[in-house]
Amino acid sequence: MNTRRLTTAQALVAFLARQYTERDGRRRRLIGATWGIFGHGNVAGIGQALLESEADMPFVQGRNEQAMVHAAVGYARQSRRLSTHAVTTSIGPGATNMVTGAALATVNRLPVLLLPGDVFATRPADPVLQQLEVPYAGDVSVNDALRPVSRYFDRITRPEALIPAALQAMRVLTDPAETGAVTLALPQDVQAEAYDWPEEFFTDRVWPVRRPRADADALTELAQAVRSARRPLIVAGGGVHHSEAEQALRDFAGATGIPVASTQAGKGSLPHDHPCDVGGIGHTGTATADELARTADLVIGVGTRWSDFTTASSTLFADPAVRFANINITGFDARKMSGLSVVADARGALEELTAALGGAHRVDPAYAQEYSDGKEHWEQLVDAAYESGDPDARPTQTQVLGALDTLVTGDDILINAAGSLPGDLHKLWRTRSADQYHVEYGYSCMGYEIPAAIGVAMAAPGRPVWALVGDGTYLMNPTEIVTAVQENIPLKMVILQNHGYASIGGLSEAVGAERFGTAYRHRAPDLTYTGAPLPVDLAANAASLGMRVIRARTLRDLREALAEARSADAATCVYVETETADTVSGPPGAQAWWDVPVAETAARPSAVKAREEYDRQAVARRRHL
């Protein structure tokens, strides 16, 4: 048997450079690049191996370990889960900093490969620098914190153990029903240890990404359910995008006239101007979609995991006889809501369902007219929210979105994850292409937007990519601006400065907590945070990290700044201080409830009143059995 003598780290990098996915006849490289921050736990192993393999494995220098994972996740989502990045860190804080990113990847069912260094397998000195000592278990390290947020975890304590572990890692990364964060913990001594590797380990390996077909009986039952439904509704989730099922969904909706509402992950499954698109659903959804949900007698979930925002904390689907049917590639998600389970690839199942109905079924014309009228009315509300207002006044947040709405085309991609923007975007944004809307709302992680936008831009070179961030999110994780500048990525970033956690401030007020601890202000004489706004200058901070910054003080300035940023060929920031009162324009309020428990006993009147409202709403909760 032919062998090649390499260190474990060298062998791993050589192996990763030769892994591919293939779906629908298209082959893609599985690991497009490796991000890294080096310390004593990986510099002499993975670091040295990447240096030797620059021609085969592109390297990207990161600044924050969590952010590197976010960038890899953004790349993976834009690549429809067919390609991703690896991320390597040292043992200790570098490794544990990845836990949040790993959780985000796994929650969202997005592949990312994590390669943290680990303590010595041979234990020549104990403890070594950054080693966690666990008195009851000698084989535990801080990397074990990654176990519950990884879909696959292994610690490579011998060089030869890498072969089965690497193959299992690739299996999970490429399995659409199993994918998420995959962790291979690499003891620093094992990384540098040499071994005679079989040449077969380094041959090109293609991992087919299959489209499992629906069970014939389940498909027949679903077709019958569609035929018998009076008020059917489709809920499109992120699985529609992962499967590239947008055209199949468009064909099915067009043939049947069934309206399509979308989750945060599924928004854009139909373009906003499609007659059957009724917008976002749930707590941050449109009035049209939510009213249809309340009266639906059949709800078909396609690629959704039915989060509490989508179901309005189990209060949205109110018809006593409502039935559910789930098309999902994972049995775990397909069996939620106690409905008909169709475990299958979304595109294939929709194509088969369309064929099974044979063009002989359409919803009642009165039902189609009802949701068409509702859609038209909602568009009028969006127009009002986007209303331009006084061009020389400070813009509101919704006017910022309105200004961007007039500028973008289907080429633009918007990234957001946290704060009040996800709600406004879900309700208001008019999605023009299948991949324009990128809101991470499975983990809703502050600090995701900037690094994820870098990953998206790497996967979609030449397209305008916008990171929309509030001041709270910006302060969490601005470090990868340096990476965007270093890599000449023309990131477009919009910072909305409203001096605090505006979204949580509103929620705090609603639940009787009186916006406690949510404003970025000096302490007042009574020691509350109600003094003057803090004199921070985030625009200056972004400029200090290398971005070109355009300050927009008025709505007129904003329009010009956004246009300039869109055409820029370097990383550019538009900084705008928004009007927090939002008296000129604003999105409609929540169209459905969200369960955030309120204090059952309290001395302050605001909390007592909030609890009364909570008890009134909570009685509508329902388990669908």
Steps between C-alpha positions, in 0.01 A plus 500: 500500500635839403534740792592861560677613816335813636407648831141460612433867426659477155294191421177666614555808285590286197188289557270802533630652176373196309143473627210591271121503501284424201130574456302505177818434304686803639820437693629747759795507732375415850755701704553823310750652744628482855474789745750514783634677803819337626624433851724242659228236454493509120781718363758221463245245378211633291680831451809336354286268286302791354825679420618197302163465325426858393453392139241238594324652800424874501555663838311794650637685801231574759486727804242336723429129528123532525499734202700255290232237555230753405687575178520129418128463570416794275705340224325166552151648489574697185643178352173312573689278747704344219823672603633640825816615675715352776601699807811430709586645840736434785397313814354708784305823444544472124314170501227599743439822307366276221218352709252775411577471130467122515161528669384742231610264223332196656177681587475620140599162350802654324833318454827630642819312589670595828862405563592614853835413645492286814726418795782247461383144444827369644481728808873582526414774750174528686348754502625686195417861418121555469416147610178450691562258789203278579571299815258220415594457129845517348377490142284815513610831347323827430424362155239276657286813520461458124339156529137608558512757219666270246330248275820294506791519744824306525836547667792369294734350761701293249595589139334190354173589672469794262401278207164373630430827681561713190273278291224520761541876515453530124197271514325726750598824327350379173188332637212752471310319774790494747714802425613771739822573684757220480791506744831316475700585812871472428749454785798717423755219522298274271472778242877503462552121515596324175331189361511294181164577339346284226491687170131411463427745782602788271315410183212720387185397683152604388213506749169479314228719654190299424142611459304232687157445350176504691330179607227428243228445760589818689496698177160357403362591841637853470349545155162390637535745789563782254197406292270497803628821661292816480759742634846349449817696583866425424768602751836517321807453720873506445493150354349645183821695442733219609333269250489763223127434489388855420390422144321184611314701762414766246363233264296337776356828627426616147322175415288487816463862606596409858644804681859482625615658826866489601705463814807718553720230345253439219435858393572538130371152417266692274581851377298769675294575187386141441118488529515219759762660726335638815819589688644402834306295751482498879591760759692710249274409208251692290135544592408318180704189573404486866127531431524222244680289759225557758235369261698234309365146504818351343849635565781357287842568649783471249847490654404671825579401856197685644668742740300698754519814287343311210216350706455812717587281796234244401216754481484571127324203338158541657261297287378212721530257210834619361726227364872516434721338240879532507738454211846483650822313432539423871256270673544697822353815344256321272318350799440828681150642549367141502418518133548293188872436465664505157871437548653610173700760315285812468550549127433142409193475724347819362559387143337164573208662681440736208499204263268300728242778493532513124390861466147399592480676834485869588381683809161666494514831308347679800789383718754615242329839480501527879875458536567713190304785657685449828834504320410824322397664827824394668704645214329831565613480863855429383486805273389710797782364717754572226358850441786737429400781735706817547824454305684730739391318817669215679365172352317231691609137481217415261595793279851357485350176369281698261800683360682171452189349342508758220866427429553125495443245226480123513881493509520655848518283813395629843645352821342548844451298816393687811329805646186660365613471138403132454139581586487802270668309218275197533188716483610763251785391274410432138723210405604503135705181473520165671820579688460872566361465851750358748371545855644257754210451739551148620754617759453875439861565592615857551830548322418260216437754228847634415694170486209319333490769232868434433427130458205573271711737290764230463233259374337760272784713361394810310161535667419787739485360855352713779554447872222681686596552865377697796738663742455221755586232248793699364658528843476123543726405210650755257840332474460335160481841335879467502468172310270655238754777448792256488326273248373791285138396550270793410269447796217751533413563865218713636527595868174619652581694816209517745700502824408167650329166469187635333335164438549371853405842631162468331458145625603606849232766500239253377571253781507757776877535540492867396796488257734429792863470395438539126610859424858608428494805727689652790374438850261765627514636859260223606757248363272386216627493142285796397762771454638638176587256218853364515745696284604199293586544134455171321570660165844602622551149633414342165735745327778411742462136393553593136154559358403797294221671695218722373298683765134551410335761721176540304277290280641683199855418611399140554374446146823638356716304744332167426541550127865589546560198721330265255734601218814503718774247431635507857350428840264792570290596800190718502447638849159642584356614830135403483197675637403276790153649551400371154210744480529563127474139391522160657416137438165364611514341842519128571222308331530200731611426855837383630528324834744684728400419859412795722556516876206330671538720806637854495475828689535735202175584312660450157580136577156436649334638187734302273414180687130559445561529127723192506230289669248619242720394209629175651159333507518474121801264512424164350683175455429356158442132571 
